[in-house]
Amino acid sequence: MFSQSVIEQLKYYVYFLRDPRDGKVFYVGKGKGNRIFNHAECALESESSSDKLDTIRSILSAGYKVEHYVLRHGLEEVAAFEVEAALIDFIGLTNLSNSQGGHYSSDFGIKTTDEIIAMYSADPLDTSLPIVLININRKYYREITQEELYDATREAWVIGSKRDRATYAVATYRGLTREVYKIQSWYPVDIEGKERWGFIGELASDAVREQLRYKAISSYFPQGAANPIKYLNCDAPLSVVQTTPSQKVVQAPIDSAEKNLNLIVHIQKGKEKYGYEWGTRQAWKCGEKAHRVKRIIGVVKGKVACIVDGVSAEISTPISNPNHDTGCEGRYVFLGGTCFSEKDFCEGTQRALMFKKISGLGQGHRYLTDEELLSCID
């Protein structure tokens, strides 16, 4: 602990806590008095849980002591805020147990040179493309990944039917456009009984992103504006497929007359890992023939256990497939449609197939027309 004479000399200071086991800094803070030591006391006296407190408890239980460092002292409070924010930016918030970045870090914190140029000399957004601007201020943070940015942008919004006229969704943060997605479909999202909407999409082409990213949009979102949605050039209606939340892409551009195949797949391992539906939907090495599949049927030990009607095939990606990994590269996932598994009440075609044994399957998957499928049912 600091004595009173030390405290008076320190004034405000910026400090960090380091784990002696690996030498990594796990917390940055600013304060005065004995603030630097309060975290360890709190970890011992409180049962509350946080990344910071849990790390301190782990260090102490292993027989070590938290290492305390003062980076700068003799500061006024405003200067201490600035130094703290700079240190957090430099180390990276994802590497720390701090719950948030430093003061002013969003405005003056670490940025790439492209971001600095965009921030202070961005051209106003000017486009004839039909777009919807989506303000994600509350979801954006410095180290956000591309996948997290997509998830933050795509749902869930109070948005009217005009959404169907937008070709692109543009994520915005603090007066600048950040990313552009080509909208492929919309789906309803129920949040506490209130209907909101999300979209399925993919990164726009490089040319479109070049045109729309890092543009100033403050004129569209004046200070104090509460609505995070703004439409531009959305007068002419466009055709967009409405989907369910499990879908990730729009249907493939294949004529419905060509979609005449049933794909039979073995799902024993997939069912155990992902459940009946996703064990059936993904991820299969099919080739272009996948686009002719209208129904995918999952079998366990030769018997039908899951049926998904009205599917569309798409190459597996982190956007199209929530279970995507390196083993899915170049394989197809089957999206959309209606899923029936052994727990569901089935009728019609599904009832005629469920629990039936399909003969002659072999080890791989097979494509069968309706006529061929019925001839294989035992």
N, C-alpha and C positions, 0 to 999 in steps of 0.2 A: 504494500500500500504506500501511496505517496504521503509524506508529511505535509502539514499546512504550509510550511515555507516553500516546499517544492511546488505545491499546487499554485501558489501565488506567482511563481516564476514561469510556470508552464503556460498559463492562460488557456486559450483553446489550442487543442492539438489534434493531429490526425494519427491514427494508430492502425496496426494490423495484428492479427493473431495467427500464429503458425503452428502447424502440427509437427512435433519433434520426430515423429516416426518416419515421415517422408519428406520433411522440409517444405511442405506446401502451405502457402497462405490460404486460410479458409474463411477469413472475415476481415473486412475493412470498416473502420468507423471513425467518427470524430466526436469530440466531447471536451469536457474539462473536469477537474477534480479527479476522482478515482474511477471515472467511467470505464477506463480500459480494463479494470479488474472486476467490474460488476457482472460480466457475462459468466465467469466461472462460479461466482457466488450464486447466481440465479440457477445455474445448472445443478448445483448441489442442494439448494433449498427448495426448488420448484419441481413439480412433476410434469410441467407442460413440455410439449415436444416441438422441436423445430430442427432444421438441419444444423444450425449453429450449436444449439444446446446438446443435441445428440452427438455431435462431433466432440465437444468438450467432455462429455461423460465418457465417451469411448477412450479418449486420451487418458483421463484420470483412472479409469478402471484397468487400463493396461499398465499402470504404474508410472506414467509419465506426467509431466506438467506442461500446461499450455505455455508456449513462448510468446511473450508480449513485446512488441516493438513500437516505439514512437517514431513516426516518419518525419513530421514537422511539428514544432511547438512555438509558443510565443505569438500565436496568430489571433487576429480578430475573427469573429464568428463567420463572416461572409467569406473570408479567405479560406477558412477551414472547410467550409462547404465545397469550395472550388477544388481544393487539393484532394479531398475525399472522393469527389466525383471523378477526377482525372485518374486516380489510382484504381478505382473500380473499373473504369473504362479500359485501362491498360491491362489489368489482370483478366478481365472478362467476367461478366456476371455469372455465366454458367459454371465458372470454376470456383465460385464463392458460395457461402451459405447465406449471404445477404438476401433478404426477401425482395429488394428493389434496388434500382440504380441510384446513383448520387443525385443531389439537387442539380437542376439545370442540365442534366446529362442528355436529355432529349434534344435540347436546343443547341448546346455548345459541346457536347461530348464527342467521343471518338467517331470519325466518319472517314470514308474513303474520299479521295480527291474528287471523284465523280459526284459523290453526294454533296460535297462542299460547293462545287460548281453549280449543281442543280439547285441547291438551297438558296444561293444568292444571285443566280443569274438564269434561272429556269424560264424558258419561254412559256407563255400562257398556253393552256391546252386549246388547240384549234383543230377540229376534226369534223368530217362529214359522216363518219361511221356511227351506226346506232349503238350506243354504249350505255351502261349503267355504272355510275360511280358509286363505290361502296366505301364509306369511311370506317376504317378499322382502328381508330386511335386507341381504343381501350384494349385491343388485342395485340398490338404491335410491340415488339421489343428489339433491341439492337442485334442480338444473336439469332433472330428468328430464322428457321430453315425454310427452304423452298416449299417443302411439304406442309410445314406449319402455317406458312403464309397462305397457301391455298386453302387449308382448312379454316383459317380465320376469316377468309373472304367469302367462302361459299355458303355458310349458314350461320345462324338462322335469322331471317329478316322479315319484318312486317313490310310486305311489298305487294302491290296490286297487280292486276292482270296485264298492265303495261310491260311487265317484265318480259313477256313473250316476244316483244318487239326488239329487244336488245340482242345484238349479236355477240357483244363482248362485255365482260364484267371487269372493271378496273379497280384494283385496290388502291385506296388513298390513305395517306398518313401525314398529319401536320402540314397540310397545304400542298403536298406533292403526290403525283401518281407514282405507285411503287411497282405494280405488276399488272399484267393483262392476261385474261383467260378467255378463250373462245367458249361460249356457252353452248352446251349440247342438249341439255334438258333441265327441267325444273322438277322438284319433288316437294311435297308438303312435309313440314316438321311440326309435330305436336309438342308444345311446351306448356305444361300445366293447363291443358285444355284450350290453349290459344294457338291458332294455326299461324305458323310462319312458313317461310320457304327457303329452300337451299337449291343450289344449282350443281349440276355435273358438268365438268369442263376439262380443258387441257390448256397448256400454255399456248398463247397465240403465236402466229408465225413471227420470225425475226423482224420482218418488215413492219408488221403491225406494232410489235413491242417497241421498235425504234421510234415509231411515230407517236406512241402514247405514253411511254414511260418517262418519269422525271420531268413532268410538266406541271406548271403552277395551276392550281384549281381553287385558289382562295376566293375567287369571284363567285364560284358555285356554292361554296360553303362559308357564308359570312360568319364572323365571330359570334358565338352564342347559338348557332343553328343546331337544333336538336335532332333533326331527321338525318340519318346517315346515308340516305339513298337520294341520288339525283340522276335523272334520265337526260340523255342528250341524243337528239336526232331519232327519237323513237316514235315516229308518226305512222310509218307504213308497217302494217302487221306482218310478222314473219312466222313461219311454221316451226314450232319447237315441240319435241316429243316430251310429254309429261311422264315421269317415271316414279318408281318407288325408291326409298332411301338406300336399298341394297344395290341399286344400279349405279354405275360409275361412268357410263358413256352412252352416247346416242346409238340407236340401232344402225347396224352396218348397211351401206347402200346396196343391198341385194334385193332384186325383185322377189316379191312374196311367192310367186309361182316357182321360183328356184329353191325355196326353202322347204325341202320335202324329205329331209333325213332325220332319223332318230340316232343320236349318238349314245352308245351303251358304254359305260365306264365302270371299272372296279373301284369301290370307294372304301374298302375296309380300313386302310391306313388313314385316308383323308377324313373319314367319319370320326375316327378316334381323336384326330388332331384338331379338326375345324368344325365338327358337327355334320349332320346330314346335308344341309343345304350347300355350304361352302366346300364340303368334301366332294360334292357332285359338280359344282360350278367351275372349279379350278384345280390345277392348271394343266392343260393337256396339249400334247404335241400333235397338232392336227393338220397344219398346212391350210391353204386357201379353202379347202373343202369345208372347213369349220363354218364358213359363211352360209352354207346350205343347210345347217342344222336348225331345225325348228323346235326340237325337244331333246333334252339331255336326261338320261336315265341312269341313276346310280344303283349298282347292284352290290350286294354283300353275299359272298359265297354262292353266287349265281342267281340269287333272288332279288327282285326289285325292292329297293328300300326307299328310294327318293326319285321324284319326277319333277322336272322343271319345264313347263310349257311356255312357248312363245319367246325363246331366248334369242339373243344376238351375240355374236362372237367378237371378241376384241383381244388384241395382244395384251398380255398381262404387264402392267406397270404399277408403280406405287399409287397412282391415282385411280386406275381402273380396278385394282385388286387390293383390298385391305390386308391380305395375307402375303403380298408379294415379297419374294426374296430372290437371291441369285439363282436358285433352282428353278424359278419360274421364267427366266429370261427366254424369249422366243416362243413361249407357249401361249395358249389361248385360255381366256376366262370367258364364261358364258353368263351374260348379264340380262337383267330384266325378266319379264314373264312372271308366271305364278308357280310357286314351289309347293309341292305336296310331299310329305314324308310319312313314315308309318304311324306317326302320332296324329295325323290329320284324317278327318272324314273325307272320303273321296267318292266321286260318282263319275259316271260316263267312262271316258277313256282311261282316266286314272284308276278307277275302281277295277277295270278289266285288267290292268297291268300290275297293280300293287300286290306284293308278296308272291307274284308268279315267278317261276323259274324260267330263265331264258337259256335254251340249249345251244351248244356249239359256239360259245363265246371265246374259248381259249384264254390266253393270258392278257392279251392287249385289248384295246377298245375297238368297237366295231360300229360301222355306219349301216343302218338298215332303213329301208322304206317302211311305211306302215304295213304294207302287205307282207314284206319279209319278216317284220317284227312279229306279227300275229302268227306266222307259220312257225316261229321259233318258241312260242309260249307253250310250256308244258301244262 
